């Protein structure tokens, strides 16, 4: 068994991250009276000089904003703004937050705004009113995402980057940032009205209808070829999305060689049974860990099965995997452990 986890380095990184988050919340408690007074006086612009450096100390690419709360008067949002590498940090920040009260609540992503279509903001000197936003919606066959073409009368006056940023912000207001990541596919900021467009207010209902078809756990079986042209079989959760498991930032790859295979390199006989038994025992271990780990994908080709597990780096999901691998009898198995918050190791299967 070979272990490439660089465990000590990962643990040190995790400790630094946790210390930085703890420092933020200690700063928040100390500074809150000043922040509360600014909000009470309507001087929300003054929050910038206090919050910007505090959030940047967590990570310079995190984005913060003040928004109306769902239950509290105000919500402090600290988001990765779509950066999958930073999403776990934002969620760990929110998980460590103090309990919400009447004045403040905390979120690691932009929340849907029930009054989104009543909003108007200034974009490049033009009024961007969401009630004038029209959307062309298309769900490709056998896909779990809706493609969106967004049109607004001011888009023709804006440069391409500003149009796209504005369209993304509008979708976040309509659905919430996480549901945009889950259910929206290709996004186009159009300068002409899409054919058969609908008012933006209808987008949440379309997404809810799409999501209703994926309420139960599903797996898909896939066939393909390795880079060398050998047959490959795969099984993957579907849909498979990092946004659904934002704290699972550690990749555990289990490689099992098998002794009995056919002329295509795929397992047969006793090896098929041994692999099935191993996965059953691994799944039982992961179930005991609850939401700290999950089996995402397994690939089988050329005499090896690679099982991809994602886990919370704050836990110790790798230990049961290593213990199980130690009992593998059909060759020299190995476990590779590495940080992978964006799930790059299984990117072809992310849907």
N, C-alpha and C positions, 0 to 999 in steps of 0.2 A: 504494500500500500504506500503510495506516494502522497504527501501532503504539501501543497504549494500555497497555503492560505496566508502566509505572512501575518500570522495571527497577532504578534506583538505590535506590528505597525498599525493594523486595523484597530486594535484595542486602544492604542494611543490616539489615533484619529478620532475614534468615538468618544474618548474622554475629553479631548479638546472641544469637540462639538457640544457635548453636554455641558461643559463648563461655560462656553460662550452663551448658550441658551440660558443657563442659570444666571449669568451676569446680566443678561437683558432683563429678565424678570425682576431681579433685585433692583436694577436701575428703574424699572417701571414703577415699582412700589414706592421708591424714594421720590421719583419725579411726578408721580400722578397728581398730587395736589396742584402743581403748576399747570399740568395738562388740563385738568378739570376746570381750572379758572379760565384758561384760554377758550375752552369750548363754551363755557357759560357766558363769556363775554362776546361770543360770536367771532372770536379772532382765530378761526381755524387755520388761517394762513400762517400763524405763528408757530403752529405745530411742526412745521418743516424743519426749523433749526434744531428742534429737540429730537424728533423721531428719525430724521434722515441719517444722522451719524450712528444712532443706536442700531438701526436695522442694517446699515452698511457694515457694522462691526460683526454681525452674524455672517454676512456674505455680501460683497458689493453688488452682486447681480440680483439680489432679492428686490422686489418691488413692494412698496407699502402704499396704502391709501385709506382714507377715512370714508365710511359709507354708512347709510342708515342701518341700524340693527334690526334683526328680525324680532327680538324680544327686548333688547336693551335700546337705549336712545341712539347709541353709536356703535359701530363695528370697526375695529382695527383689523385690516386685512394685510397680511404679509404673505406674498405669493411668489412662486417661482416663475410666474408669467409664461407658463408653457414649457419651461426648461425642465425636462425629465430628470436631469442630473441633480437639480436642486429641490425637486418636489419633496423628497423625504425630509430634508432640513426644515422646510416650511411646516410640514405636518408635525414634526417633533417639537418645533417652536409652539405650535398651537396646543399640542398635547400637554405641554408643561405650563400652559397659561393658568392664571388664577381663575376661580369660578366666575362666571358671568354675573353681573349685577344689573341694577336698573339703568346704569349709565353706560357700561362697556361690555361688549362681547368680542370674541376673537376668532378669526377664521384664517385658514391657510390657502384659501383661494377665493376669488370673487364669487359672491352669491347671486342667485337670480333675484331680480328686483320685480316684485309683483306690479309695480307701477312703471315698468320700463317704457311702455309706449306713451307715457305722459311726459317723458324727459326730453329736454332740448339742451344741447350744449354747443359751445362755440368751437368750430373746427376750421382753422385757417381763416378766420374772419367770416365764416358762413354759419348759419343756424342749422345744426344737425338735429332734426326732430324725428324721433323714432316712429312716430305715427305715419311718417311719409316713407318709411323704409319698406321696400318690396323685395320678396325673396322667391327665387326659382329653386324648387326643391326636387331632388331626384334620388331615389334609393336604387342603386344598381342591383341587378338580380343576384340573389344569394349573398348579399352583403349585409353587414350589421351597422352600416353608417349611412347618413344622408348627406349628399353633396349639396352645397348651398351656393347659389349665385345671388349676391346682395346688390341691390340697386337703390340709390338715393339721388334725388335731383341735383344735389351739390357735388356728386362724385365726379362729374365732368369738369369741375373747376379745381379739383385736387390732384396732386401728383400721385403716382401709383402707390408709393409707400404709405402715404397718409390715408389713402382710400382703404388700404388693407388694414391698417391699424384701427381705423374707425369701424370697419366692418367687424373685426374681431372683438372690439370693445362692446359693440351692440349685441353680438351673439352671447358674450359673457353676461350681459345684463338680462337677456331674454331667458337663458338656460342655466346660467351659472357656469363658471369656468371648468369645473370637473365634468359636467355633462357635455360641454363642447368637446372636451378631450375624449370622452367615451363614444359619443354618437355622431359627431360631425366629421365628415370625410374631407373631400376637396372643397376649398373655399375660394370663391372668385368675387372680387369687388368690381362690379360691372358698371360701365358708363352708359348703357342702354338697358331699358327694362327687359328682363328675361321673359320668354314666352311662357304663358300660363302662370305668371307670378301670383303670389298671395301676399296678403298683409303680414308683417312680421309677427303680429300677435298670434298667428296660427302655428308658429314653429314649435312651441312646447307641446302642443297636442300631437303633432306629427311625430316628434321624438318619443313621446310617451307610448304611442301606438307601436313604433318600431321596437322600443325597449321591452314591450310586453311579450315579444317572441323569444326573449332570452332570459326569462326569470329563473329558469331551472338550469343547473349545471349541465353543460354539454361538452362532448369531446368530438374531435374530428380525426379521421384516419386519412393519412396522406401517403402518396407514393412518389418517388422521384429517383434521382441519381446523385451519387457523390461526384466530387470534382473529377475523379478518375473514371467515371462512367459506371460504377457499380450500383446495383439496385439498392434503394434506401426506403425504409418504411418508418413512418413517424405517427405519433399520436400527440395531440395538443388540446389544451383547454380552448374553448371557443365561446364567447370572445375572450381573448387573452390581452389584458391591458394593464400596464403598470399603474395607471390612475386608480384602479380598483383596489390596489394593495400598496399604498404609498410608503408604508414603512418597511416593505420587503426589499431592502437595498443590497442584500448579500446573495451572490450567486454560488450555489453548491453544485458542482458537476460530478456525477458519479459515473465512472466508466467501468463497465463489466465485460470482460472478454468471455466468450462462450465456446464450448468445445464441440458441440454438435451443430452442424450447419449443412444447408443444401448447396447445390452448385452455384447458387446466386449469393452465397454468403450469409443467408438469413437463418435464424435458429430453427432447429427441429428437435423432436423427441424430448429427451431429458433436459436439454438446455431450455426449451420453451417452458417446461414446467418449472425449472429453477428460476428463470427470469420472472415468471409470473408470481412465484412464491416470494421472491425478494421484494417485488413491488408491493405486494400485499402487506408485508411486514413493514416496509418503509412507510406506506400510507398510514398504517395504524400508528406508527410513531409520530407522524406529522399531525394526525388528528389530535393526539394528546397535547400537541403544542398549540392547538387552537389557531388563532389568526397570526401566529408568529412564523408560520412557514407553509408552503404549498408546493406540490408537484405541478410543474407547468407543462413540460414537454418531455417526451423521450424519443430518441432516434436510434434506429437499428440498421447496421450495415457492416459488411466486411468483417464479420466475426466479433463485433462489439456493440453493446448497447450503452448509450450515453443518456443518463437521466438528469434532467435540469430541474433543480429545486431552487426556489427563492425564499429567503428567510430574513427576519429582522436581525440586523447586525448587533442589536442590543441584547439579543438572546444567545442561545447556544445550540442552534438546530444542527450544526455540523457534527456534534458529538454522537448522536444516535446514528447518523449516516456512516460515520467512521466505524462504529461498533458493528453495524450490519455488514459493512464491506469486509471487515476482518474475518468473517465467516464464509466468504465466497470461495468456492472450491474449484472453479473451472478456469482458473488463470489468475494472473496478477492484476487485481483491481486497483483503482486509485480514486481518490477524492481530491478535487481542486476547489479551493475556496477563494473567492475574490469579491471585492466591492463592485457592484454593477447596478446602481440606482436607476439607470435608464433601460435596463434589461436588453442590452445590446447583444448578449450571447444568444438570445432567442428572437432577435428582431425580425427574421423572416416569418415568424409565426404570430407576431403581435398584430392584432386585427382591429 
